[in-house]
Amino acid sequence: MEFIPVSEVPDDAQIIDVRSKMEWDEGHPVGAVHIPMEEIPSRYGEFDFDRDIYLMCKSGGRSAQVCQWLEMNGIDAINISGGMIDWEHSGRPIEKD
């Protein structure tokens, strides 16, 4: 499993946000896709497998668990260390739905 800091996430990255709807509604990376952690097993087919898959949660714990599950199922993924906490502190763009 690969971990990268927020500063190394490309601006055009495919980011899958695995947080709850309530957390998502409070703000998320611009262009991110919301698939709550518990829905990953039934919705991972929505990923664009031709692009790197970056996973995010609040701090990196849940997204690491999802990363591990995906890798056990033959799918490479990258965990964003520090999650939304670091994303916000670094000043990366955020949007609200």
C-alpha positions as CSV (number, residue, x, y, z in Angstrom):
1,M,0.0,0.0,0.0
2,E,1.3,3.4,-1.0
3,F,0.9,6.4,1.3
4,I,1.6,10.0,0.1
5,P,1.2,13.4,1.7
6,V,-1.4,15.9,0.6
7,S,1.3,18.0,-1.0
8,E,2.1,15.2,-3.5
9,V,-1.5,14.6,-4.7
10,P,-1.8,15.8,-8.4
11,D,-4.3,18.6,-9.0
12,D,-6.2,16.4,-11.5
13,A,-6.1,13.2,-9.3
14,Q,-9.0,10.8,-9.1
15,I,-9.8,11.2,-5.4
16,I,-12.3,8.8,-3.7
17,D,-13.6,10.2,-0.4
18,V,-14.7,7.4,1.9
19,R,-16.0,9.6,4.7
20,S,-19.7,9.7,5.8
21,K,-22.2,11.9,4.0
22,M,-22.2,14.3,6.9
23,E,-18.4,14.7,6.7
24,W,-18.6,15.0,2.9
25,D,-21.2,17.7,3.1
26,E,-18.9,19.8,5.4
27,G,-16.4,20.0,2.5
28,H,-14.3,17.9,0.3
29,P,-11.6,18.2,-2.3
30,V,-12.7,19.8,-5.6
31,G,-13.6,17.1,-8.1
32,A,-13.5,14.2,-5.5
33,V,-16.0,11.4,-5.8
34,H,-18.0,10.4,-2.6
35,I,-18.2,6.7,-2.0
36,P,-18.6,6.0,1.8
37,M,-16.4,3.3,3.2
38,E,-19.2,0.8,3.7
39,E,-20.3,1.2,0.0
40,I,-16.9,0.5,-1.5
41,P,-17.5,-3.3,-2.0
42,S,-20.6,-2.6,-4.1
43,R,-19.4,0.6,-5.8
44,Y,-15.7,0.2,-6.6
45,G,-16.7,-0.5,-10.2
46,E,-17.3,3.2,-10.5
47,F,-13.5,3.9,-10.3
48,D,-11.7,4.9,-13.5
49,F,-9.1,2.0,-13.5
50,D,-7.1,3.8,-16.2
51,R,-6.1,6.4,-13.6
52,D,-4.4,6.2,-10.3
53,I,-6.9,5.8,-7.4
54,Y,-6.3,8.1,-4.4
55,L,-8.3,7.4,-1.3
56,M,-9.1,10.0,1.4
57,C,-10.9,10.1,4.8
58,K,-10.7,12.5,7.7
59,S,-7.1,11.6,8.8
60,G,-6.0,8.5,6.8
61,G,-7.2,5.6,8.9
62,R,-10.4,4.6,7.1
63,S,-8.9,5.2,3.7
64,A,-6.0,2.9,4.7
65,Q,-8.5,0.2,5.5
66,V,-10.2,0.7,2.1
67,C,-6.8,0.7,0.4
68,Q,-5.9,-2.6,2.0
69,W,-9.3,-4.2,1.0
70,L,-8.8,-3.0,-2.6
71,E,-5.3,-4.4,-2.7
72,M,-6.6,-7.8,-1.4
73,N,-8.9,-7.7,-4.4
74,G,-6.2,-6.9,-6.9
75,I,-6.7,-3.1,-7.2
76,D,-3.8,-0.7,-6.6
77,A,-4.7,2.4,-4.6
78,I,-2.9,5.3,-2.9
79,N,-3.7,6.5,0.6
80,I,-3.6,10.2,1.2
81,S,-1.8,10.6,4.5
82,G,-3.4,13.0,6.9
83,G,-6.7,13.1,4.9
84,M,-9.0,16.1,5.0
85,I,-7.3,17.4,8.1
86,D,-4.0,17.9,6.2
87,W,-5.9,18.9,3.0
88,E,-7.6,21.8,4.8
89,H,-4.5,22.9,6.7
90,S,-2.4,22.9,3.5
91,G,-4.9,25.2,1.8
92,R,-5.8,22.8,-1.0
93,P,-9.1,23.7,-2.7
94,I,-12.4,22.5,-1.1
95,E,-16.0,22.6,-2.2
96,K,-19.3,21.9,-0.6
97,D,-22.4,20.4,-2.2
